[in-house]
Amino acid sequence: MTDREPRTEADPSEREDSPADADLERLVEELEELEELVDHPAEREQVRRAIRTAHHVPGLHAVENGIKRYTTRDMAEAFVGSILLSLPLLVEDGVFEIAEHVVEFTVAGVPIFLIANVLFIGLFTTALLYWTDIRDVGVTDPLFGFVPRRLVGILGISLLTATGLMIMWGRLIEGEPTAAEAFGRITVIWTAGAFGAALGDILPERNEGDGAAIGGIDDRDR
């Protein structure tokens, strides 16, 4: 008689989504689409309350722990996160020194550090979104078949935010920098802005581990 390994129950996180979970996920997606369509504040608040209720349905792993769709709300969250991390750097003159350094270090006339910094921004943003365990971020309907829309959105929003703030606060042309130095200044702010935009987009909006019953949601959300 041979000894057999005792059968253990599979980890719920490793199971495939049940039909009920899939139906709930589709419900949340439809509610989010409806939220973007309604104009009346009271109706929009009702839709948001329904979304909050759906998010707290037990067993809804795909909706609670994962992110699949990319919506205007995600863009707004990325913008806010980019603002929050960019503002402290805008008042620092050290940005000018860093920008001057990355532009002046060249090999055969090519600003190696400037190019490396831009690549670094793209790499660590990708890593934060898709290679960490903060949230399970899915890729749906990518651009050109392989470029994630969320990644493009976060990088684009943070770049525009960094550029706009530098211009609005008069930090881009202070000291009459060259075009390369001006772009270098933007990349310094962009580095922090991209990090903030990614965090603002993917961080959970609520405490997912409270285990509260559905009946107590209304009281908790007030």
Secondary structure, DSSP 8 states (H G I E B T S, - for coil): -----------GGGS---HHHHHHHHHHHHHHHHHHH---HHHHHHHHHHHHHHHTSTT-HHHHHEE----HHHHHHHHHHHHHHHHHHHT-THHHHHHHHHHH-EETTEEHHHHHHHHHHHHHHHIIIIISSSSEE---S-BTTTB-HHHHHHHHHHHHHHHHHHHHTT-SSTT---HHHHHHHHHHHHHHHHHHHHHHHHS-SS-TT----GGGHHHHH-
